[in-house]
Amino acid sequence: MFDSEYDQKDGTNAFYDDWKEELQQQATLNREEFEGLDDESRAQYEGLRPGLYVRVQVNGMPCEFVEHFDPSYPIIIGGLLHSEQNIGYVNLRVKKHRWHKKILKSRDPLILSLGWRRFQTVVLYSIQDHNGRHRLLKYTPEHMHCDCTVWGPITPQGTGMLAVQTLAGNVPGFRVAATGVVLEQDKSMTIMKKLKLTGTPYKIYKRSAFIQGMFTSSLEVAKFEGSSLRTVSGIRGQIKKAVREGQPGSFRATFEDKIKLSDIAFVRTWYPVEVPQFYNPVTTLLLPPDEKTKWLGMKTLGQLKRERGVKATVNQDNLYKDVDRKARHFKPLTVPKDLQKNLPFKDKPKVVRKKKDEVQSGRIAVVREPKERKVAQLMGTVRKLHEAKLEQKKERMQKKVGEHHKRMGDREVEVEIKRKRRRKEVYREMGKKAAKGQKNLRKDQ
């Protein structure tokens, strides 16, 4: 029966056509029935029809809204539930808009459009680690979502959010900074920030050491008893108890190995960060029409410095400096005389007199036999004779080369004299021919 009444047959939609025709008949019947009644009585029977104008009266409106009312500016009227009228912590999942040029920074004011409200607040960005801890982020990730906690009106879960940094109309480029959605309401998320405490040892006893400069009181030391320490050189340790001597906050710690006074000990800790309770509604509807785009809320620290011409303070620790490390001079190894007696000969310290010639001092003295001395003397004499012959040969060659250069120089002088004589003869013959040609030319004329 269901298939025969509601299913389509032969490509026709009989049920839909019948249902539409029935609604049309009912609407025609209602219009004919209530056509003679006035609008007030008709609204009581069938409600407000589409296209009717409705007058809404709102009490307690500011006088600026009435004075600067602009009929051409659209106003959307909405309602709030009873639970949405409270102010508390709101957790959102946000992502920087792909067209926004800069990443967003924590503790910078943002203007949010959340539900029926527009307000300015200070946001804190965080990300959840694998152990469930919400770690504070200084900036928003580039292409990833992150959590955002704000102090503002309680908004139902799943409500969309849009954030901009300013409402000024003269801002170039794309203005939407981030988009997101509400995760939880009226629940303050514990956001943790990483902290590294450092201290220096002032007394060392084997594997124990007394460290100062890390804490300011014995109460702080008591909170961190049992925490793991580490030195810059990589030696691990543990905080034991506070000590009375030294600076306030000094404590005793034990390490795996003996540390040095030049070591620096540090502790990695986490501490909670409070979300600033700042909620500033956007009141652009109370401004004149020409000032609606000039609404200013809280300014960032960078904007205030630029307006007042204040330069950022330079932290000297952040500047690059030349590393000047002093050379460490270690004491020479001294072996006691009692111990030297028991050492084998190869391990005993050898006393060697220092000689002026370092090359000769590094050589081993060789004592030759009489025959070897005669052979060495003979070889030395032969070597000196050979060197003398080479020197004489070199002098003869230099003298021969000098004479050759002198002969070549005299020959070049003779060649130059002959060249000049030949050139003079050629020029004399050319002059005679030219004079003869001019003489013939005058005869012809």
C-alpha positions in Angstrom: 0.0 0.0 0.0 2.9 2.4 0.8 4.6 1.7 -2.5 1.4 2.2 -4.4 0.6 5.5 -2.7 3.9 7.2 -2.4 6.3 5.8 -4.9 6.8 7.4 -8.3 5.1 5.7 -11.2 6.2 6.2 -14.9 8.4 9.1 -14.0 5.6 11.1 -12.4 5.6 12.5 -8.8 2.0 12.0 -7.9 2.4 12.4 -4.1 4.4 15.6 -4.3 1.9 17.2 -6.8 -1.1 16.2 -4.7 0.5 17.6 -1.5 1.4 20.9 -3.2 -2.1 21.2 -4.6 -3.5 20.6 -1.2 -1.4 23.3 0.4 -2.4 25.7 -2.4 -6.1 25.1 -1.8 -5.6 25.6 2.0 -3.8 28.9 1.4 -6.5 30.1 -0.9 -9.2 29.1 1.6 -7.4 31.0 4.4 -7.0 34.1 2.3 -10.7 34.2 1.4 -11.7 33.5 5.0 -9.5 36.3 6.6 -9.7 38.8 3.8 -12.4 40.9 5.5 -10.7 41.1 8.9 -8.3 43.9 10.0 -4.6 43.2 10.3 -4.6 43.0 14.1 -7.4 40.4 14.3 -5.9 38.5 11.4 -2.5 38.4 13.1 -4.1 36.9 16.2 -5.5 34.0 14.1 -2.7 33.2 11.6 0.3 35.1 13.0 2.4 37.6 11.2 2.6 37.1 7.5 5.8 37.5 5.4 6.2 41.1 4.2 4.6 42.9 7.2 6.4 45.6 9.1 7.0 45.0 12.8 7.7 47.7 15.4 10.2 46.7 18.1 10.6 48.8 21.2 13.9 48.5 23.1 14.2 50.2 26.5 17.4 51.5 28.0 19.2 52.5 24.8 22.0 55.0 25.0 21.2 58.5 23.8 24.1 58.5 21.3 22.4 55.6 19.4 19.3 57.8 18.8 21.3 61.0 18.1 23.6 59.4 15.5 21.1 57.0 14.0 21.8 56.3 10.4 18.8 54.7 8.5 21.1 53.6 5.6 23.3 51.5 8.0 21.8 48.0 8.5 21.2 46.9 12.1 20.6 43.2 12.9 18.5 42.5 16.0 19.0 39.3 17.9 18.4 37.8 21.3 20.6 36.3 24.0 19.8 33.3 26.2 20.0 33.7 29.9 23.3 31.7 30.0 24.9 34.0 27.4 24.7 37.1 29.6 27.6 36.1 31.8 31.3 36.9 31.3 33.9 34.2 31.7 36.7 32.3 30.0 36.0 31.1 26.5 38.2 28.5 24.8 38.4 28.5 21.0 40.1 26.6 18.2 41.6 29.2 15.8 43.7 29.3 12.8 45.4 32.3 11.2 43.8 33.2 7.9 45.9 32.2 4.9 45.6 35.6 3.3 46.7 37.5 6.4 50.3 38.6 6.0 51.6 38.4 9.6 51.3 35.8 12.3 49.5 36.7 15.4 51.2 37.3 18.8 49.9 36.3 22.2 48.8 39.2 24.5 48.0 41.4 21.5 44.5 42.9 21.4 42.1 41.4 18.9 38.6 42.4 17.8 36.3 39.4 17.8 33.0 38.9 16.2 31.6 36.1 18.4 27.9 35.2 18.3 25.8 38.4 18.6 28.7 40.4 20.1 31.7 42.3 18.8 34.3 43.1 21.4 38.0 43.6 21.9 40.0 41.3 24.2 43.5 40.0 24.9 44.1 36.5 23.7 46.5 33.8 24.7 47.5 31.1 22.2 48.4 27.6 23.3 48.8 24.0 22.0 48.1 20.7 23.7 51.0 18.4 24.1 50.9 14.6 24.1 50.6 14.6 27.9 47.6 16.8 28.0 49.4 20.0 29.1 48.5 23.2 27.3 51.7 24.9 26.4 51.8 28.7 25.8 52.7 29.8 22.3 54.2 33.2 21.6 52.9 33.2 18.0 50.3 31.4 16.1 51.4 28.4 14.0 51.8 29.1 10.2 49.5 26.4 8.8 48.0 24.7 11.8 45.2 25.2 14.3 45.9 26.1 17.9 43.8 26.8 21.1 42.9 30.3 22.1 41.6 31.4 25.5 39.9 34.8 25.9 37.9 36.6 28.6 34.6 37.5 27.1 30.8 36.7 27.0 29.8 33.1 27.4 29.0 31.7 23.9 27.4 28.3 23.0 29.7 25.6 21.9 30.2 25.4 18.1 29.7 29.1 17.5 31.9 30.6 14.8 34.4 33.4 15.4 36.0 36.0 13.2 38.9 38.2 14.3 40.4 41.4 13.0 43.1 43.6 14.4 41.6 47.0 13.6 38.3 48.5 12.3 39.9 51.4 10.4 38.9 51.7 6.8 42.2 52.8 5.5 44.1 49.6 6.3 45.5 48.1 3.0 45.3 44.5 2.2 43.2 41.7 3.7 41.8 42.5 7.2 40.5 39.2 8.5 43.3 37.9 10.9 41.9 34.6 12.1 38.8 32.4 12.1 37.8 29.8 14.7 35.0 28.0 16.6 34.1 27.8 20.3 35.2 24.6 22.1 34.3 25.1 25.7 32.6 27.8 27.7 33.1 29.1 31.2 36.1 27.0 31.9 39.5 28.4 32.5 42.2 26.3 30.8 45.4 26.0 32.7 48.1 27.3 30.3 51.7 26.5 31.3 54.8 28.3 30.2 58.3 26.9 30.2 60.8 28.3 32.7 64.5 27.6 33.1 66.2 28.5 36.5 69.9 28.7 36.6 72.4 28.8 39.5 76.1 28.5 40.2 78.0 26.3 42.7 80.1 27.9 45.4 81.3 24.8 47.3 82.0 21.3 46.0 82.6 18.2 48.0 83.1 15.1 45.8 79.6 14.5 44.3 77.8 17.0 46.5 77.7 20.7 45.8 76.2 23.9 47.3 74.4 26.0 44.7 73.2 29.6 44.9 71.4 32.1 42.7 68.6 29.8 41.6 66.0 30.5 44.3 65.4 33.5 46.6 64.2 31.8 49.8 64.3 28.4 51.5 60.5 28.1 50.9 61.1 28.0 47.2 63.8 25.4 47.6 61.3 23.2 49.7 58.8 23.3 46.7 61.5 21.9 44.4 63.0 19.3 46.6 63.7 16.1 44.6 63.6 17.9 41.2 66.2 16.9 38.7 69.1 19.2 38.0 71.5 19.4 35.1 74.8 21.2 34.4 75.9 22.8 31.2 78.6 20.1 30.9 75.8 17.4 30.9 76.1 16.0 34.5 72.7 15.2 36.0 71.8 15.8 39.6 69.0 16.2 42.2 68.0 19.0 44.6 68.2 17.9 48.2 67.7 20.5 50.9 68.1 24.2 51.6 71.1 25.3 53.6 71.5 28.3 56.0 74.9 29.4 54.9 75.4 31.5 51.8 72.8 33.6 50.0 69.1 33.1 50.7 67.8 30.3 48.6 71.1 28.3 48.6 70.7 24.5 48.6 72.6 21.3 48.5 72.5 19.0 45.5 74.0 15.7 44.5 75.4 14.8 41.1 76.5 11.8 39.2 80.0 13.0 39.1 82.1 15.8 40.6 81.3 19.1 39.0 83.5 22.2 38.7 83.1 25.8 40.0 82.8 27.0 36.4 79.7 24.8 35.7 76.2 26.3 35.6 73.3 24.2 37.0 69.7 24.7 35.7 66.3 23.3 36.3 63.5 23.1 33.7 60.1 24.0 35.2 56.6 25.0 34.2 54.4 27.7 35.7 50.8 28.7 35.0 49.9 31.8 33.0 46.8 33.8 33.8 44.5 35.0 31.0 44.1 38.8 31.1 40.5 39.7 32.0 40.0 42.4 29.4 36.6 42.8 27.7 35.9 46.0 25.7 32.7 46.0 23.6 32.9 47.7 20.2 30.7 50.8 20.4 30.7 51.9 16.7 26.9 52.3 16.6 27.1 55.1 19.1 29.5 57.2 16.9 28.5 59.6 14.1 28.4 58.1 10.6 31.7 59.6 9.6 33.5 58.2 12.6 32.2 54.6 12.5 35.4 53.4 10.9 37.6 55.4 13.3 36.8 53.4 16.4 40.0 52.7 18.5 40.3 50.3 21.3 43.3 49.1 23.1 46.6 49.7 21.2 49.6 47.4 21.0 52.9 48.2 22.6 54.4 48.6 19.1 51.8 51.2 18.1 52.3 53.2 21.3 56.0 53.3 20.8 55.7 54.4 17.1 53.3 57.2 18.1 55.5 58.5 20.9 58.8 57.9 19.1 60.1 55.6 21.8 62.7 53.2 20.6 62.9 49.6 21.9 65.4 49.1 24.7 68.3 47.0 23.7 69.1 44.0 25.9 72.8 43.8 26.1 72.6 40.0 26.6 71.1 39.7 23.1 73.9 41.4 21.3 76.7 39.4 19.6 80.0 39.8 21.3 83.5 38.5 20.7 84.1 35.5 22.9 87.2 36.1 25.0 88.1 33.0 26.8 91.2 33.0 28.9 93.7 30.2 28.4 93.6 27.8 31.2 97.0 26.8 32.5 97.0 23.4 34.1 99.7 22.4 36.7 102.3 20.0 35.3 102.1 16.3 36.3 104.3 15.6 39.2 105.1 12.0 40.2 106.2 11.6 43.9 109.7 10.2 44.3 108.5 7.3 46.4 106.3 6.3 43.5 109.1 6.8 40.9 111.2 4.1 42.6 108.5 1.5 42.0 107.8 2.5 38.4 109.5 0.6 35.5 112.2 2.5 33.6 110.0 3.4 30.6 107.4 5.1 32.8 109.9 7.0 34.9 110.1 10.8 34.2 113.2 11.6 32.1 115.1 14.8 32.9 116.4 16.3 29.7 118.5 19.5 29.7 117.1 22.2 27.5 119.3 23.1 24.5 119.3 26.3 22.5 119.0 24.5 19.2 115.6 22.8 19.1 116.5 20.7 16.1 119.7 19.4 17.6 117.9 18.8 21.0 115.4 16.6 19.3 118.1 14.4 17.7 119.7 11.3 19.2 123.5 11.5 19.9 125.4 8.9 17.9 129.0 7.8 18.9 130.9 6.6 15.9 133.8 4.1 15.7 137.3 5.1 14.3 136.7 3.6 10.9 133.3 5.3 10.6 134.8 8.7 11.6 137.5 8.3 8.8 134.8 7.4 6.2 132.6 10.4 7.3 135.7 12.7 7.1 136.5 11.4 3.6 132.9 11.9 2.4 132.9 15.4 3.8 136.1 16.3 1.9 134.6 14.8 -1.3 131.4 16.8 -0.8 133.3 20.1 -0.3 135.4 19.5 -3.5 132.2 18.8 -5.4 130.6 22.0 -4.1 133.7 24.0 -5.0 133.7 22.7 -8.6 130.0 23.5 -8.9 130.7 27.1 -7.7 133.6 27.5 -10.2 131.4 26.2 -13.0 128.7 28.6 -12.1 131.1 31.6 -12.1 132.5 30.6 -15.6 128.9 30.3 -16.9 128.0 33.8 -15.6 131.1 35.3 -17.2 130.4 33.6 -20.5 126.8 34.8 -20.5 128.0 38.4 -19.7 130.4 38.3 -22.7 127.7 37.0 -25.0 125.3 39.8 -23.9 128.0 42.3 -24.6 128.7 40.9 -28.1 125.0 40.9 -28.9 124.7 44.5 -27.8 127.6 45.6 -30.1 126.0 43.7 -33.0 122.7 45.5 -32.4 124.4 48.9 -32.5 126.0 48.1 -35.9 122.7 46.8 -37.2 121.0 50.1 -36.2 123.7 52.2 -37.8 123.3 50.3 -41.1 119.5 50.6 -40.9 119.8 54.4 -40.5 122.2 54.7 -43.4 120.0 52.7 -45.7 116.9 54.7 -44.6 118.7 58.0 -45.4 119.7 56.8 -48.9 116.1 55.7 -49.6 114.7 59.1 -48.5 117.4 60.9 -50.7 116.3 59.0 -53.8 112.6 59.7 -53.1 113.4 63.4 -52.8 115.2 63.4 -56.2 112.2 61.7 -57.9 109.8 64.2 -56.4 111.9 67.2 -57.5 112.2 65.8 -61.1 108.4 65.2 -61.3 107.7 68.9 -60.2 110.1 70.1 -62.9 108.4 68.2 -65.7 105.1 69.4 -64.5 106.1 73.1 -64.8 107.4 72.4 -68.4 104.1 71.0 -69.4 102.2 74.0 -68.0 
